[in-house]
Amino acid sequence: MPRIDTDEDETQSVFICAIRGHEDLTFDTVAGEIRRVMITSTARTEVAPSSRTETELTLEGLWRVVVLNDPVNLMSYVVLVFRRVFGFDEPTARRHMLEVHEQGRSVVWAGVREKAEAYVFTLQQWHLSATLESDEKN
């Protein structure tokens, strides 16, 4: 390992070198032997105020995951999927399944868009008919 000769005793000393105007190298040494080199930046960055577009505002708010009725899947299978995907207990999963069966649809989850999209994708991987819709209240 490279050594740096110092006039100090065996205690840790720090040497700082200015490089390229905006960065500093810091050498931590013990008994003249380099143990660690750190680069720290002293450059200032300014952040402009964010301007929100209409698209960004549309993506915010609540989004609903809606499961639609289909003639293919068994009711017991739909309950199983709801329990595995959403972590519902048996009565909650059964209630949503019956809502899908009797009314043709059920809102099983509402929240931020990214997570709602993930739930819709997961339900579709389980071969359930699921859609994403915006909550009009917001």
PyMOL commands that place a pseudoatom at each C-alpha (Angstrom):
pseudoatom trace, name=CA, resn=MET, resi=1, chain=A, elem=C, hetatm=0, pos=[0.000, 0.000, 0.000]
pseudoatom trace, name=CA, resn=PRO, resi=2, chain=A, elem=C, hetatm=0, pos=[1.280, 3.535, -0.657]
pseudoatom trace, name=CA, resn=ARG, resi=3, chain=A, elem=C, hetatm=0, pos=[2.654, 5.391, 2.339]
pseudoatom trace, name=CA, resn=ILE, resi=4, chain=A, elem=C, hetatm=0, pos=[2.606, 9.077, 3.158]
pseudoatom trace, name=CA, resn=ASP, resi=5, chain=A, elem=C, hetatm=0, pos=[5.324, 10.353, 5.455]
pseudoatom trace, name=CA, resn=THR, resi=6, chain=A, elem=C, hetatm=0, pos=[3.959, 12.595, 8.197]
pseudoatom trace, name=CA, resn=ASP, resi=7, chain=A, elem=C, hetatm=0, pos=[5.516, 14.372, 11.131]
pseudoatom trace, name=CA, resn=GLU, resi=8, chain=A, elem=C, hetatm=0, pos=[2.571, 13.329, 13.327]
pseudoatom trace, name=CA, resn=ASP, resi=9, chain=A, elem=C, hetatm=0, pos=[2.502, 10.384, 15.699]
pseudoatom trace, name=CA, resn=GLU, resi=10, chain=A, elem=C, hetatm=0, pos=[0.531, 7.186, 15.078]
pseudoatom trace, name=CA, resn=THR, resi=11, chain=A, elem=C, hetatm=0, pos=[-2.872, 8.950, 15.151]
pseudoatom trace, name=CA, resn=GLN, resi=12, chain=A, elem=C, hetatm=0, pos=[-5.158, 9.359, 12.157]
pseudoatom trace, name=CA, resn=SER, resi=13, chain=A, elem=C, hetatm=0, pos=[-4.544, 12.446, 10.039]
pseudoatom trace, name=CA, resn=VAL, resi=14, chain=A, elem=C, hetatm=0, pos=[-6.444, 13.833, 7.095]
pseudoatom trace, name=CA, resn=PHE, resi=15, chain=A, elem=C, hetatm=0, pos=[-4.936, 15.352, 3.967]
pseudoatom trace, name=CA, resn=ILE, resi=16, chain=A, elem=C, hetatm=0, pos=[-7.119, 17.358, 1.602]
pseudoatom trace, name=CA, resn=CYS, resi=17, chain=A, elem=C, hetatm=0, pos=[-6.168, 18.157, -1.974]
pseudoatom trace, name=CA, resn=ALA, resi=18, chain=A, elem=C, hetatm=0, pos=[-8.164, 20.499, -4.180]
pseudoatom trace, name=CA, resn=ILE, resi=19, chain=A, elem=C, hetatm=0, pos=[-8.673, 19.039, -7.651]
pseudoatom trace, name=CA, resn=ARG, resi=20, chain=A, elem=C, hetatm=0, pos=[-10.463, 20.411, -10.706]
pseudoatom trace, name=CA, resn=GLY, resi=21, chain=A, elem=C, hetatm=0, pos=[-11.957, 23.334, -8.809]
pseudoatom trace, name=CA, resn=HIS, resi=22, chain=A, elem=C, hetatm=0, pos=[-15.109, 21.533, -7.604]
pseudoatom trace, name=CA, resn=GLU, resi=23, chain=A, elem=C, hetatm=0, pos=[-13.985, 18.262, -6.085]
pseudoatom trace, name=CA, resn=ASP, resi=24, chain=A, elem=C, hetatm=0, pos=[-11.839, 17.411, -3.085]
pseudoatom trace, name=CA, resn=LEU, resi=25, chain=A, elem=C, hetatm=0, pos=[-9.927, 14.242, -2.382]
pseudoatom trace, name=CA, resn=THR, resi=26, chain=A, elem=C, hetatm=0, pos=[-9.692, 13.287, 1.261]
pseudoatom trace, name=CA, resn=PHE, resi=27, chain=A, elem=C, hetatm=0, pos=[-7.043, 10.759, 2.304]
pseudoatom trace, name=CA, resn=ASP, resi=28, chain=A, elem=C, hetatm=0, pos=[-7.570, 9.089, 5.672]
pseudoatom trace, name=CA, resn=THR, resi=29, chain=A, elem=C, hetatm=0, pos=[-4.279, 7.695, 6.897]
pseudoatom trace, name=CA, resn=VAL, resi=30, chain=A, elem=C, hetatm=0, pos=[-3.119, 5.732, 9.885]
pseudoatom trace, name=CA, resn=ALA, resi=31, chain=A, elem=C, hetatm=0, pos=[0.608, 5.901, 10.697]
pseudoatom trace, name=CA, resn=GLY, resi=32, chain=A, elem=C, hetatm=0, pos=[1.290, 7.342, 7.255]
pseudoatom trace, name=CA, resn=GLU, resi=33, chain=A, elem=C, hetatm=0, pos=[-0.475, 4.484, 5.414]
pseudoatom trace, name=CA, resn=ILE, resi=34, chain=A, elem=C, hetatm=0, pos=[-3.471, 5.378, 3.223]
pseudoatom trace, name=CA, resn=ARG, resi=35, chain=A, elem=C, hetatm=0, pos=[-6.601, 3.602, 4.465]
pseudoatom trace, name=CA, resn=ARG, resi=36, chain=A, elem=C, hetatm=0, pos=[-9.375, 5.337, 2.522]
pseudoatom trace, name=CA, resn=VAL, resi=37, chain=A, elem=C, hetatm=0, pos=[-9.783, 7.920, -0.246]
pseudoatom trace, name=CA, resn=MET, resi=38, chain=A, elem=C, hetatm=0, pos=[-13.030, 9.911, -0.400]
pseudoatom trace, name=CA, resn=ILE, resi=39, chain=A, elem=C, hetatm=0, pos=[-14.165, 12.250, -3.164]
pseudoatom trace, name=CA, resn=THR, resi=40, chain=A, elem=C, hetatm=0, pos=[-16.559, 14.983, -2.160]
pseudoatom trace, name=CA, resn=SER, resi=41, chain=A, elem=C, hetatm=0, pos=[-18.140, 17.475, -4.498]
pseudoatom trace, name=CA, resn=THR, resi=42, chain=A, elem=C, hetatm=0, pos=[-18.468, 21.122, -3.547]
pseudoatom trace, name=CA, resn=ALA, resi=43, chain=A, elem=C, hetatm=0, pos=[-20.289, 22.180, -6.713]
pseudoatom trace, name=CA, resn=ARG, resi=44, chain=A, elem=C, hetatm=0, pos=[-23.646, 23.845, -6.188]
pseudoatom trace, name=CA, resn=THR, resi=45, chain=A, elem=C, hetatm=0, pos=[-26.695, 22.750, -8.085]
pseudoatom trace, name=CA, resn=GLU, resi=46, chain=A, elem=C, hetatm=0, pos=[-29.823, 24.805, -8.331]
pseudoatom trace, name=CA, resn=VAL, resi=47, chain=A, elem=C, hetatm=0, pos=[-33.212, 23.205, -8.761]
pseudoatom trace, name=CA, resn=ALA, resi=48, chain=A, elem=C, hetatm=0, pos=[-35.784, 25.039, -10.811]
pseudoatom trace, name=CA, resn=PRO, resi=49, chain=A, elem=C, hetatm=0, pos=[-39.332, 25.094, -9.469]
pseudoatom trace, name=CA, resn=SER, resi=50, chain=A, elem=C, hetatm=0, pos=[-41.290, 22.224, -10.929]
pseudoatom trace, name=CA, resn=SER, resi=51, chain=A, elem=C, hetatm=0, pos=[-44.087, 23.029, -13.298]
pseudoatom trace, name=CA, resn=ARG, resi=52, chain=A, elem=C, hetatm=0, pos=[-46.894, 20.512, -13.154]
pseudoatom trace, name=CA, resn=THR, resi=53, chain=A, elem=C, hetatm=0, pos=[-48.470, 19.488, -16.391]
pseudoatom trace, name=CA, resn=GLU, resi=54, chain=A, elem=C, hetatm=0, pos=[-52.021, 18.346, -16.932]
pseudoatom trace, name=CA, resn=THR, resi=55, chain=A, elem=C, hetatm=0, pos=[-50.779, 14.809, -17.574]
pseudoatom trace, name=CA, resn=GLU, resi=56, chain=A, elem=C, hetatm=0, pos=[-49.047, 14.679, -14.204]
pseudoatom trace, name=CA, resn=LEU, resi=57, chain=A, elem=C, hetatm=0, pos=[-52.181, 15.889, -12.466]
pseudoatom trace, name=CA, resn=THR, resi=58, chain=A, elem=C, hetatm=0, pos=[-54.212, 13.236, -14.270]
pseudoatom trace, name=CA, resn=LEU, resi=59, chain=A, elem=C, hetatm=0, pos=[-51.895, 10.484, -13.044]
pseudoatom trace, name=CA, resn=GLU, resi=60, chain=A, elem=C, hetatm=0, pos=[-52.299, 11.578, -9.445]
pseudoatom trace, name=CA, resn=GLY, resi=61, chain=A, elem=C, hetatm=0, pos=[-55.279, 10.790, -7.289]
pseudoatom trace, name=CA, resn=LEU, resi=62, chain=A, elem=C, hetatm=0, pos=[-57.057, 7.539, -6.718]
pseudoatom trace, name=CA, resn=TRP, resi=63, chain=A, elem=C, hetatm=0, pos=[-57.237, 4.803, -9.309]
pseudoatom trace, name=CA, resn=ARG, resi=64, chain=A, elem=C, hetatm=0, pos=[-59.485, 1.787, -8.955]
pseudoatom trace, name=CA, resn=VAL, resi=65, chain=A, elem=C, hetatm=0, pos=[-58.800, -1.825, -9.780]
pseudoatom trace, name=CA, resn=VAL, resi=66, chain=A, elem=C, hetatm=0, pos=[-62.033, -3.317, -11.118]
pseudoatom trace, name=CA, resn=VAL, resi=67, chain=A, elem=C, hetatm=0, pos=[-62.524, -7.054, -11.619]
pseudoatom trace, name=CA, resn=LEU, resi=68, chain=A, elem=C, hetatm=0, pos=[-65.097, -7.982, -14.244]
pseudoatom trace, name=CA, resn=ASN, resi=69, chain=A, elem=C, hetatm=0, pos=[-67.250, -11.085, -14.423]
pseudoatom trace, name=CA, resn=ASP, resi=70, chain=A, elem=C, hetatm=0, pos=[-66.307, -13.830, -16.847]
pseudoatom trace, name=CA, resn=PRO, resi=71, chain=A, elem=C, hetatm=0, pos=[-67.931, -17.186, -17.576]
pseudoatom trace, name=CA, resn=VAL, resi=72, chain=A, elem=C, hetatm=0, pos=[-64.634, -19.105, -17.411]
pseudoatom trace, name=CA, resn=ASN, resi=73, chain=A, elem=C, hetatm=0, pos=[-63.253, -18.953, -13.859]
pseudoatom trace, name=CA, resn=LEU, resi=74, chain=A, elem=C, hetatm=0, pos=[-64.764, -20.852, -10.960]
pseudoatom trace, name=CA, resn=MET, resi=75, chain=A, elem=C, hetatm=0, pos=[-65.928, -18.839, -7.976]
pseudoatom trace, name=CA, resn=SER, resi=76, chain=A, elem=C, hetatm=0, pos=[-63.553, -20.739, -5.680]
pseudoatom trace, name=CA, resn=TYR, resi=77, chain=A, elem=C, hetatm=0, pos=[-60.661, -19.854, -8.001]
pseudoatom trace, name=CA, resn=VAL, resi=78, chain=A, elem=C, hetatm=0, pos=[-61.544, -16.141, -7.910]
pseudoatom trace, name=CA, resn=VAL, resi=79, chain=A, elem=C, hetatm=0, pos=[-61.624, -16.253, -4.081]
pseudoatom trace, name=CA, resn=LEU, resi=80, chain=A, elem=C, hetatm=0, pos=[-58.212, -17.937, -4.093]
pseudoatom trace, name=CA, resn=VAL, resi=81, chain=A, elem=C, hetatm=0, pos=[-56.746, -15.260, -6.395]
pseudoatom trace, name=CA, resn=PHE, resi=82, chain=A, elem=C, hetatm=0, pos=[-58.151, -12.410, -4.282]
pseudoatom trace, name=CA, resn=ARG, resi=83, chain=A, elem=C, hetatm=0, pos=[-56.639, -13.949, -1.156]
pseudoatom trace, name=CA, resn=ARG, resi=84, chain=A, elem=C, hetatm=0, pos=[-53.223, -14.445, -2.758]
pseudoatom trace, name=CA, resn=VAL, resi=85, chain=A, elem=C, hetatm=0, pos=[-52.967, -11.157, -4.638]
pseudoatom trace, name=CA, resn=PHE, resi=86, chain=A, elem=C, hetatm=0, pos=[-54.546, -8.756, -2.129]
pseudoatom trace, name=CA, resn=GLY, resi=87, chain=A, elem=C, hetatm=0, pos=[-54.123, -10.720, 1.090]
pseudoatom trace, name=CA, resn=PHE, resi=88, chain=A, elem=C, hetatm=0, pos=[-57.870, -10.654, 1.759]
pseudoatom trace, name=CA, resn=ASP, resi=89, chain=A, elem=C, hetatm=0, pos=[-59.324, -12.902, 4.428]
pseudoatom trace, name=CA, resn=GLU, resi=90, chain=A, elem=C, hetatm=0, pos=[-61.898, -15.494, 3.355]
pseudoatom trace, name=CA, resn=PRO, resi=91, chain=A, elem=C, hetatm=0, pos=[-65.072, -13.401, 4.003]
pseudoatom trace, name=CA, resn=THR, resi=92, chain=A, elem=C, hetatm=0, pos=[-63.684, -10.325, 2.211]
pseudoatom trace, name=CA, resn=ALA, resi=93, chain=A, elem=C, hetatm=0, pos=[-62.524, -12.351, -0.793]
pseudoatom trace, name=CA, resn=ARG, resi=94, chain=A, elem=C, hetatm=0, pos=[-65.890, -14.153, -0.957]
pseudoatom trace, name=CA, resn=ARG, resi=95, chain=A, elem=C, hetatm=0, pos=[-67.799, -10.838, -0.735]
pseudoatom trace, name=CA, resn=HIS, resi=96, chain=A, elem=C, hetatm=0, pos=[-65.839, -9.385, -3.676]
pseudoatom trace, name=CA, resn=MET, resi=97, chain=A, elem=C, hetatm=0, pos=[-66.275, -12.600, -5.654]
pseudoatom trace, name=CA, resn=LEU, resi=98, chain=A, elem=C, hetatm=0, pos=[-70.059, -12.538, -5.124]
pseudoatom trace, name=CA, resn=GLU, resi=99, chain=A, elem=C, hetatm=0, pos=[-70.155, -8.872, -6.123]
pseudoatom trace, name=CA, resn=VAL, resi=100, chain=A, elem=C, hetatm=0, pos=[-68.373, -9.752, -9.365]
pseudoatom trace, name=CA, resn=HIS, resi=101, chain=A, elem=C, hetatm=0, pos=[-70.684, -12.709, -9.952]
pseudoatom trace, name=CA, resn=GLU, resi=102, chain=A, elem=C, hetatm=0, pos=[-73.948, -10.901, -9.199]
pseudoatom trace, name=CA, resn=GLN, resi=103, chain=A, elem=C, hetatm=0, pos=[-73.257, -7.326, -10.342]
pseudoatom trace, name=CA, resn=GLY, resi=104, chain=A, elem=C, hetatm=0, pos=[-70.725, -8.051, -13.074]
pseudoatom trace, name=CA, resn=ARG, resi=105, chain=A, elem=C, hetatm=0, pos=[-67.893, -6.060, -11.451]
pseudoatom trace, name=CA, resn=SER, resi=106, chain=A, elem=C, hetatm=0, pos=[-66.243, -5.236, -8.142]
pseudoatom trace, name=CA, resn=VAL, resi=107, chain=A, elem=C, hetatm=0, pos=[-63.789, -2.543, -7.090]
pseudoatom trace, name=CA, resn=VAL, resi=108, chain=A, elem=C, hetatm=0, pos=[-61.196, -4.584, -5.223]
pseudoatom trace, name=CA, resn=TRP, resi=109, chain=A, elem=C, hetatm=0, pos=[-58.573, -1.897, -4.586]
pseudoatom trace, name=CA, resn=ALA, resi=110, chain=A, elem=C, hetatm=0, pos=[-58.085, 1.891, -4.875]
pseudoatom trace, name=CA, resn=GLY, resi=111, chain=A, elem=C, hetatm=0, pos=[-54.892, 3.898, -4.588]
pseudoatom trace, name=CA, resn=VAL, resi=112, chain=A, elem=C, hetatm=0, pos=[-51.981, 5.359, -6.539]
pseudoatom trace, name=CA, resn=ARG, resi=113, chain=A, elem=C, hetatm=0, pos=[-51.820, 4.582, -10.236]
pseudoatom trace, name=CA, resn=GLU, resi=114, chain=A, elem=C, hetatm=0, pos=[-48.534, 2.692, -10.323]
pseudoatom trace, name=CA, resn=LYS, resi=115, chain=A, elem=C, hetatm=0, pos=[-49.625, 0.158, -7.719]
pseudoatom trace, name=CA, resn=ALA, resi=116, chain=A, elem=C, hetatm=0, pos=[-53.078, -0.127, -9.329]
pseudoatom trace, name=CA, resn=GLU, resi=117, chain=A, elem=C, hetatm=0, pos=[-51.429, -0.925, -12.670]
pseudoatom trace, name=CA, resn=ALA, resi=118, chain=A, elem=C, hetatm=0, pos=[-49.349, -3.601, -10.975]
pseudoatom trace, name=CA, resn=TYR, resi=119, chain=A, elem=C, hetatm=0, pos=[-52.477, -5.165, -9.445]
pseudoatom trace, name=CA, resn=VAL, resi=120, chain=A, elem=C, hetatm=0, pos=[-54.301, -5.160, -12.791]
pseudoatom trace, name=CA, resn=PHE, resi=121, chain=A, elem=C, hetatm=0, pos=[-51.305, -6.809, -14.462]
pseudoatom trace, name=CA, resn=THR, resi=122, chain=A, elem=C, hetatm=0, pos=[-51.093, -9.451, -11.712]
pseudoatom trace, name=CA, resn=LEU, resi=123, chain=A, elem=C, hetatm=0, pos=[-54.818, -10.234, -11.924]
pseudoatom trace, name=CA, resn=GLN, resi=124, chain=A, elem=C, hetatm=0, pos=[-54.537, -10.590, -15.687]
pseudoatom trace, name=CA, resn=GLN, resi=125, chain=A, elem=C, hetatm=0, pos=[-51.635, -13.010, -15.187]
pseudoatom trace, name=CA, resn=TRP, resi=126, chain=A, elem=C, hetatm=0, pos=[-54.035, -15.075, -13.054]
pseudoatom trace, name=CA, resn=HIS, resi=127, chain=A, elem=C, hetatm=0, pos=[-56.451, -14.965, -16.069]
pseudoatom trace, name=CA, resn=LEU, resi=128, chain=A, elem=C, hetatm=0, pos=[-59.028, -12.696, -14.433]
pseudoatom trace, name=CA, resn=SER, resi=129, chain=A, elem=C, hetatm=0, pos=[-60.616, -9.825, -16.337]
pseudoatom trace, name=CA, resn=ALA, resi=130, chain=A, elem=C, hetatm=0, pos=[-59.432, -6.666, -14.593]
pseudoatom trace, name=CA, resn=THR, resi=131, chain=A, elem=C, hetatm=0, pos=[-59.331, -3.014, -15.599]
pseudoatom trace, name=CA, resn=LEU, resi=132, chain=A, elem=C, hetatm=0, pos=[-57.978, 0.243, -14.240]
pseudoatom trace, name=CA, resn=GLU, resi=133, chain=A, elem=C, hetatm=0, pos=[-60.204, 3.292, -13.964]
pseudoatom trace, name=CA, resn=SER, resi=134, chain=A, elem=C, hetatm=0, pos=[-59.822, 6.771, -12.556]
pseudoatom trace, name=CA, resn=ASP, resi=135, chain=A, elem=C, hetatm=0, pos=[-61.760, 7.767, -9.465]
pseudoatom trace, name=CA, resn=GLU, resi=136, chain=A, elem=C, hetatm=0, pos=[-63.984, 10.634, -10.661]
pseudoatom trace, name=CA, resn=LYS, resi=137, chain=A, elem=C, hetatm=0, pos=[-64.298, 12.073, -7.146]
pseudoatom trace, name=CA, resn=ASN, resi=138, chain=A, elem=C, hetatm=0, pos=[-60.790, 13.540, -7.304]
for i in range(1, 138): cmd.bond("trace and resi %d" % i, "trace and resi %d" % (i + 1))
show_as sticks, trace
zoom trace
